[in-house]
Amino acid sequence: MHIDINLASHPYEDLKKFWLRWGAPLAALGIITLVLLYSVILGLITAHKDNVLIQQREAQIASRDEERTAALALLNLPQNHMTRDRSQFLNDLFERKAFSWTRVFEDMEQVMPARLHVVSIKPEMGEDNQLLIKLIVAGESRDRALELVRRMEASKRFQQTHIQSEQELSSGTGSDHVQFEISAVYVPDIPKTVSAGGAP
């Protein structure tokens, strides 16, 4: 049997040579496509889980805010003013009792530069129950006070440190030439609780 093949309409193709040349790149491209597709699907799944977690946290925050608003409204009723004031007084008392002068002076000693000393120190309760420290320090130069501020900011015990005021002293105050009022948020070192069995 004789078969005629028209090469003009059906050109000859060497498939073996084609696959040898392009088979490996096509396989690599397919693998890369599958990896990218897997990464996209995994990213979508992770994003969905994150969105669900965020919604849960937002719902919890909204619930706490509602409880806080209801509690404040209850405390602000005229018949509860005495209870509210007594509670605030006791909270302030507990916070003052928890304040350790010894710890504050130890922390100040670690950051105090030479030829600068504390004239007075006063703790105050600020907003959000932050413990504010009001310092009056004196020394021979302004550079010492700036160094103190830098050291306090670098310490874990003091935050938002800044000089509120400064004044020059008369020559009759010994080696002290300048005096500064410095304020900072004090972060006390909270001791670790010990369990009943004695293990931390």
Phi, psi and omega in degrees: 000135183247126181244128177264131177243125178270104182291345179288321180266338179229079183295149182286134179234132178269091184295325180297318178293323179297312182290328176295324182278317188250356183295311181296313177299321179293321178295317178297320178296321177295319179295316179299320179297318179295320179297315179297319179296319177297318180296319179296315180296317179297320178296320178295319179296315180297317179298321178296316178298319179296319180296320178296317179295319178298318179296322178296316180294320178296322178294321178295317179297317179297321179295318179295321179296320178296319179295319180295318179297318179294320180294318178295320178297321179293319180292330183278359175295145183305322182287349182252007182300319181295319179296319179296314181295321179294320178296317178297319179297316180293321177298315178298321180295317179297319180294322178292323178294328181284346181287128183249110177297321181300315180295320180297315181293327176294318178293322178293323181297327181288334183252352185285121177285166180293153178060034173214135183219159181276127175271316177206158178217137185219121176273145177219150174268121180261198179292152180057031177058031175278140181269112181264140177247123175256116183248143165240118181238154179224150180191192187270341182206161178291331180301326180295320179293320178295322177296321177299316179299316179297318180293321179294321178294326179284342181280155177280349186265346183231139179223159176052045182278133176202157178275124180272323180203160176212151179210150176275143181259156178290165184290351183273011182255027177074227183276354179279120180252334182224154178226139185231145170253120185239138176239149180202155172273124182265131179246098183292155177280112182275119181293148178288139179285147180248132182286171183296331181280355178097352179274143181290000000 
